[in-house]
Amino acid sequence: MAVGSGSAPATGRPTRLPRSARRKQLLEAAQEVFVAQGYHAAAMDDIAERAGVSKPVLYQHFPGKLELYLALLDTHCDAIVAKVQAAMAATNDNKERVRGATEAYFDFVDHESEAFRLVFESDLRNEPAVRERVERVESGCIAAITDTIISDTGVSRDRAELLASGLVGAAETAAQFWLAAGRQVPKAEAEALVAALNWRGIGSFPLQGEPT
């Protein structure tokens, strides 16, 4: 009888996961523990237990709790920046771009994994390496929108960055407020409201070649 994919081989030894699969498993377990307990209260013992591995196995992949936390932050910070970049690239309709960027933030805070807590509600924000990654989210999203504003309106980079920071700040703050308030407004409607607010501001800037 064939051995199942998750079963131990005939020798009785447990199946060894490929390094990439094991790393993913450990990150998923760590995320659950960090979200539930916060960084300071979480222990490597808890993470190893959640992942179903020994502490030595955990330490083979991550030398310490901070490195594990930073690896999670990298994953989620890159993901939200990529979503905003994708919203800018998906269409030439600037109204839809604003809506797409807004939806990226609402999707992030609304995801069942609650990964947004690792980025926006970290109890480790004073740690330089954590702060750098959180700031990278903001700067990456601002950069994606800045380039679009410059391309379409011809305003200077300094002015475009200021406008982009306003759009990013509004989307991020509104999404977090919506979640903290208990999702009292349906998600699609909340996204549309915030996108409309942002569009009525940025949409007043004429495209290059249009009369002011």
Secondary structure as GFF3:
##gff-version 3
##sequence-region A 1 212
A	DSSP	alpha_helix	19	37	.	.	.	ID=ss1
A	DSSP	alpha_helix	44	51	.	.	.	ID=ss2
A	DSSP	alpha_helix	55	61	.	.	.	ID=ss3
A	DSSP	alpha_helix	65	89	.	.	.	ID=ss4
A	DSSP	alpha_helix	94	110	.	.	.	ID=ss5
A	DSSP	alpha_helix	116	120	.	.	.	ID=ss6
A	DSSP	alpha_helix	128	153	.	.	.	ID=ss7
A	DSSP	alpha_helix	157	180	.	.	.	ID=ss8
A	DSSP	alpha_helix	187	202	.	.	.	ID=ss9
###
